[in-house]
Amino acid sequence: QNILLYNELDRVDFETFIDWQERQKLLKVVFETDIRAARYTRDIAYATIENSCYRHDPYDKAKFEVSAHNFVDLSEREYGLSLLNDCKYGFEVHETRMMMSLLKGPLNPDPLSDYGEHYFTYSLYPHAGDWRAAGTLARGLALNNPMLPIRLEAAAAKCAAAVSFISVSASNVTLEAVKKCEAEDAWIVRVVEKTGACADVALRFFKEIAQASECNLLEREDRPVPFAGNELSFTLRPFEIKTFKIK
């Protein structure tokens, strides 16, 4: 395991390699904190959700481990700690302890589950304020989708420096899908609000829009939406998902 400290990045990475040969064992990583909070936040598909840090009733006791995607966060009013990961999904927060399941060796249903070599990274991101103010959402996405540098010829580099295929104006809104439409020659663009707040959003494209409509998740029931030039503007409610069909 390599523990990485960065000069310009305020997180600690744990680059981990494991040749897992164990059966009937569960490997977890545990971080003891001095943070006192009643609830913690976990990142899930198209949303975030809060859970109790304490097990006062059968419902909370049954959630001794829960699923999360990019991060879990434990925060007081002015300080917090986010635990980021790039491929692990089982988490536990109990009082002041933050835990993540790394590997397991069950006999059923797959006696070879997780058997062999694994390479993954998890990170600690200490921050001021809560996870919203600290931009934990973006930090988790950055760990899972790191920016890749590509060498370009001079002419292409000059053009690329001024143009983005799609940009999203609101920091609490994530671009979840960009794909070809299944039934016609158009692009499907899906966005979601993930912090529980309203957002006025501008989607800007690399060239002017010819036609734009909002559709459902099945890419049907099109409803035309206004646009101007290369920009599509709209408002998202807390945790709302919107899907657009763009030509």
ZAPA-71356 format. One record per residue (C-alpha): residue in one letter; residue number from 1; x, y, z. Coordinates in nm, 4 decimals. Example, Ala and Ser with C-alpha at 12.3 -4.5 7.8 and 13.67 -1.06 7.14 Angstrom:
BEGIN
R,res,n,x,y,z
R,A,1,1.2300,-0.4500,0.7800
R,S,2,1.3670,-0.1060,0.7140
This chain:
BEGIN
R,res,n,x,y,z
R,Q,1,0.0000,0.0000,0.0000
R,N,2,0.1244,0.3454,-0.0969
R,I,3,-0.0060,0.6398,0.1069
R,L,4,0.0151,0.9517,-0.1096
R,L,5,0.0335,1.3097,0.0188
R,Y,6,-0.0024,1.5820,-0.2433
R,N,7,0.1439,1.9289,-0.2548
R,E,8,-0.1506,2.0868,-0.4406
R,L,9,-0.4349,1.8476,-0.3523
R,D,10,-0.5891,1.8360,-0.0038
R,R,11,-0.6620,1.4642,0.0136
R,V,12,-0.4700,1.1534,0.1191
R,D,13,-0.4772,0.8586,-0.1222
R,F,14,-0.4307,0.4947,-0.0216
R,E,15,-0.3190,0.3093,-0.3349
R,T,16,-0.3669,-0.0558,-0.2496
R,F,17,-0.2655,-0.3863,-0.4078
R,I,18,-0.3857,-0.7140,-0.2536
R,D,19,-0.3403,-1.0746,-0.3628
R,W,20,-0.6472,-1.2093,-0.1810
R,Q,21,-0.6332,-1.5809,-0.0875
R,E,22,-0.8607,-1.5843,0.2180
R,R,23,-1.1897,-1.7741,0.2616
R,Q,24,-1.4578,-1.7016,0.5235
R,K,25,-1.2962,-1.3683,0.6072
R,L,26,-1.3976,-1.0057,0.5553
R,L,27,-1.1365,-0.7309,0.5166
R,K,28,-1.2358,-0.3808,0.6275
R,V,29,-1.0493,-0.0547,0.6738
R,V,30,-1.1396,0.1504,0.9828
R,F,31,-1.0732,0.5179,1.0533
R,E,32,-1.1179,0.6484,1.4061
R,T,33,-1.2249,1.0144,1.4081
R,D,34,-1.3022,1.2760,1.6729
R,I,35,-1.6099,1.3995,1.4820
R,R,36,-1.9402,1.4075,1.6716
R,A,37,-2.2479,1.4038,1.4504
R,A,38,-2.5922,1.2466,1.4694
R,R,39,-2.6047,1.1557,1.0997
R,Y,40,-2.3715,1.0863,0.8101
R,T,41,-2.4201,1.1208,0.4341
R,R,42,-2.3621,0.8628,0.1625
R,D,43,-2.3554,0.8969,-0.2133
R,I,44,-2.6041,0.6756,-0.4014
R,A,45,-2.7284,0.6540,-0.7591
R,Y,46,-2.8665,0.9931,-0.8677
R,A,47,-2.8890,1.1225,-0.5074
R,T,48,-2.7360,1.1408,-0.1613
R,I,49,-2.8988,1.0061,0.1547
R,E,50,-2.8473,1.0461,0.5302
R,N,51,-2.8265,0.7715,0.7913
R,S,52,-2.7987,0.7675,1.1687
R,C,53,-2.4530,0.7299,1.3226
R,Y,54,-2.6131,0.5568,1.6230
R,R,55,-2.8104,0.2340,1.6559
R,H,56,-3.0997,0.3233,1.8819
R,D,57,-3.3689,0.1099,1.7157
R,P,58,-3.4000,-0.2100,1.5086
R,Y,59,-3.4049,-0.0120,1.1833
R,D,60,-3.0665,0.1461,1.2485
R,K,61,-2.9229,-0.1789,1.3855
R,A,62,-3.0189,-0.3510,1.0607
R,K,63,-2.8148,-0.0912,0.8684
R,F,64,-2.4818,-0.1927,1.0228
R,E,65,-2.3483,-0.1816,0.6656
R,V,66,-2.5009,0.0149,0.3773
R,S,67,-2.4150,0.0748,0.0139
R,A,68,-2.2595,0.3915,-0.1238
R,H,69,-2.0950,0.4888,-0.4495
R,N,70,-1.8281,0.7602,-0.4538
R,F,71,-1.8153,0.8683,-0.0882
R,V,72,-1.9472,0.8700,0.2657
R,D,73,-1.9090,1.1828,0.4789
R,L,74,-1.9178,1.2510,0.8516
R,S,75,-1.9403,1.6216,0.9345
R,E,76,-1.9915,1.8541,1.2268
R,R,77,-2.1079,2.2121,1.1700
R,E,78,-1.7620,2.3496,1.0857
R,Y,79,-1.5504,2.0433,1.0046
R,G,80,-1.5847,1.7032,0.8431
R,L,81,-1.4152,1.4045,0.6856
R,S,82,-1.5090,1.2377,0.3570
R,L,83,-1.4052,0.8822,0.2755
R,L,84,-1.3781,0.8501,-0.1040
R,N,85,-1.3324,0.5338,-0.3056
R,D,86,-1.2992,0.4260,-0.6682
R,C,87,-1.4669,0.0820,-0.6652
R,K,88,-1.5890,-0.0257,-0.3183
R,Y,89,-1.9511,-0.0062,-0.2122
R,G,90,-1.9995,-0.1399,0.1432
R,F,91,-1.9728,0.1199,0.4238
R,E,92,-2.0366,0.1482,0.7945
R,V,93,-2.0363,0.4561,1.0164
R,H,94,-2.0846,0.3887,1.3885
R,E,95,-2.0632,0.6838,1.6257
R,T,96,-1.7210,0.8315,1.5381
R,R,97,-1.5803,0.5389,1.3354
R,M,98,-1.5839,0.5266,0.9540
R,M,99,-1.5419,0.1829,0.7935
R,M,100,-1.5307,0.0432,0.4420
R,S,101,-1.5408,-0.3210,0.3289
R,L,102,-1.2561,-0.3993,0.0914
R,L,103,-1.2632,-0.7739,0.0173
R,K,104,-1.4522,-1.0829,0.1275
R,G,105,-1.4124,-1.4601,0.1015
R,P,106,-1.7515,-1.6309,0.1345
R,L,107,-1.8186,-1.9934,0.0458
R,N,108,-2.1650,-1.9189,-0.0983
R,P,109,-2.2856,-1.8378,-0.3557
R,D,110,-1.9383,-1.8087,-0.5139
R,P,111,-1.6550,-1.9938,-0.3340
R,L,112,-1.4015,-1.7959,-0.5396
R,S,113,-1.5522,-1.4520,-0.4701
R,D,114,-1.2821,-1.1791,-0.4751
R,Y,115,-1.0132,-1.4485,-0.5073
R,G,116,-0.6885,-1.3245,-0.6636
R,E,117,-0.5257,-0.9870,-0.7323
R,H,118,-0.6922,-0.6503,-0.6682
R,Y,119,-0.5809,-0.2915,-0.7210
R,F,120,-0.7913,-0.0034,-0.5864
R,T,121,-0.7664,0.3384,-0.4239
R,Y,122,-0.9535,0.4986,-0.1376
R,S,123,-0.8952,0.8484,-0.0031
R,L,124,-0.9463,1.0695,0.2993
R,Y,125,-1.0627,1.4228,0.2309
R,P,126,-1.0709,1.6426,0.5456
R,H,127,-1.2559,1.9678,0.4954
R,A,128,-1.4038,2.2794,0.6533
R,G,129,-1.7837,2.3059,0.6691
R,D,130,-2.0119,2.0269,0.5564
R,W,131,-1.9691,1.8081,0.2472
R,R,132,-2.1766,2.0420,0.0290
R,A,133,-1.9622,2.3475,0.1024
R,A,134,-1.6444,2.1407,0.0710
R,G,135,-1.7263,2.0067,-0.2757
R,T,136,-1.7047,1.6406,-0.1727
R,L,137,-1.9321,1.5489,-0.4628
R,A,138,-1.6760,1.6768,-0.7141
R,R,139,-1.3863,1.5169,-0.5224
R,G,140,-1.5506,1.1757,-0.5389
R,L,141,-1.6147,1.2119,-0.9108
R,A,142,-1.2564,1.3272,-0.9698
R,L,143,-1.1182,1.0161,-0.7977
R,N,144,-1.3407,0.7881,-1.0063
R,N,145,-1.2931,0.9764,-1.3347
R,P,146,-0.9482,1.1376,-1.3272
R,M,147,-0.8623,1.3929,-1.5936
R,L,148,-0.6416,1.2371,-1.8603
R,P,149,-0.3892,1.4557,-2.0490
R,I,150,-0.3642,1.3974,-2.4247
R,R,151,-0.0939,1.5415,-2.6489
R,L,152,-0.2384,1.7323,-2.9468
R,E,153,-0.0919,1.8908,-3.2546
R,A,154,-0.0567,2.2694,-3.2345
R,A,155,-0.3630,2.3515,-3.4463
R,A,156,-0.5888,2.1063,-3.2598
R,A,157,-0.4611,2.2246,-2.9223
R,K,158,-0.5433,2.5870,-3.0057
R,C,159,-0.9023,2.4896,-3.0920
R,A,160,-0.9459,2.2553,-2.7938
R,A,161,-0.8325,2.5192,-2.5467
R,A,162,-1.1381,2.7320,-2.6262
R,V,163,-1.4079,2.4655,-2.6735
R,S,164,-1.5786,2.2176,-2.4408
R,F,165,-1.8154,1.9525,-2.5779
R,I,166,-2.0584,2.0119,-2.2873
R,S,167,-2.0285,2.2300,-1.9770
R,V,168,-2.2626,2.2430,-1.6768
R,S,169,-2.2901,2.5730,-1.4893
R,A,170,-2.4092,2.4466,-1.1467
R,S,171,-2.1664,2.2744,-0.9090
R,N,172,-2.4450,2.0720,-0.7430
R,V,173,-2.5591,1.9227,-1.0750
R,T,174,-2.3818,1.6273,-1.2350
R,L,175,-2.3788,1.5164,-1.5963
R,E,176,-2.4854,1.1518,-1.5697
R,A,177,-2.5202,1.0419,-1.9326
R,V,178,-2.4257,1.1534,-2.2831
R,K,179,-2.5267,0.8978,-2.5469
R,K,180,-2.6801,0.8547,-2.8897
R,C,181,-3.0586,0.8336,-2.8923
R,E,182,-3.1866,0.4784,-2.9448
R,A,183,-3.4573,0.5693,-3.1976
R,E,184,-3.3362,0.8760,-3.3903
R,D,185,-3.0348,1.0849,-3.4844
R,A,186,-3.0002,1.2890,-3.1646
R,W,187,-2.7982,1.3078,-2.8441
R,I,188,-2.9391,1.2103,-2.5055
R,V,189,-2.8077,1.4227,-2.2171
R,R,190,-2.9103,1.3429,-1.8584
R,V,191,-2.8416,1.5576,-1.5492
R,V,192,-2.9342,1.5274,-1.1821
R,E,193,-2.9217,1.7505,-0.8726
R,K,194,-2.7429,1.5636,-0.5901
R,T,195,-2.7244,1.7928,-0.2854
R,G,196,-3.0923,1.8545,-0.2048
R,A,197,-3.1066,2.2151,-0.3307
R,C,198,-3.2700,2.3933,-0.6240
R,A,199,-3.0406,2.4866,-0.9102
R,D,200,-3.0614,2.7193,-1.2092
R,V,201,-2.8612,2.5372,-1.4742
R,A,202,-2.7136,2.6288,-1.8107
R,L,203,-2.5958,2.3487,-2.0393
R,R,204,-2.3552,2.4828,-2.3009
R,F,205,-2.2596,2.2816,-2.6077
R,F,206,-1.9676,2.3106,-2.8496
R,K,207,-2.1949,2.4271,-3.1333
R,E,208,-2.5398,2.5771,-3.1778
R,I,209,-2.8463,2.3693,-3.0965
R,A,210,-3.0870,2.2945,-3.3827
R,Q,211,-3.3581,2.1269,-3.1764
R,A,212,-3.4088,2.0474,-2.8055
R,S,213,-3.6736,1.8617,-2.6105
R,E,214,-3.7149,1.7043,-2.2690
R,C,215,-3.8017,1.3335,-2.2625
R,N,216,-3.8460,1.0542,-2.0104
R,L,217,-3.5906,0.7877,-1.9178
R,L,218,-3.7132,0.5709,-2.2067
R,E,219,-3.6344,0.8599,-2.4452
R,R,220,-4.0037,0.9079,-2.5261
R,E,221,-4.2810,1.1645,-2.4654
R,D,222,-4.0778,1.4559,-2.6054
R,R,223,-4.1691,1.8054,-2.4882
R,P,224,-3.9981,2.0966,-2.6701
R,V,225,-3.7870,2.3240,-2.4459
R,P,226,-3.6534,2.6736,-2.5205
R,F,227,-3.2871,2.7270,-2.6055
R,A,228,-3.0676,3.0097,-2.7325
R,G,229,-2.7678,2.9512,-2.9546
R,N,230,-2.5569,2.6781,-2.7944
R,E,231,-2.7157,2.7121,-2.4480
R,L,232,-3.0041,2.5278,-2.2816
R,S,233,-3.1269,2.6806,-1.9523
R,F,234,-3.3620,2.5241,-1.6967
R,T,235,-3.4275,2.4807,-1.3225
R,L,236,-3.3788,2.1582,-1.1263
R,R,237,-3.5632,2.0786,-0.8047
R,P,238,-3.3791,1.8934,-0.5237
R,F,239,-3.2699,1.5489,-0.6460
R,E,240,-3.4573,1.5951,-0.9735
R,I,241,-3.3466,1.4066,-1.2857
R,K,242,-3.3908,1.5631,-1.6296
R,T,243,-3.3245,1.3993,-1.9649
R,F,244,-3.2920,1.6037,-2.2845
R,K,245,-3.2901,1.5039,-2.6498
R,I,246,-3.0598,1.7372,-2.8451
R,K,247,-2.9989,1.7834,-3.2170
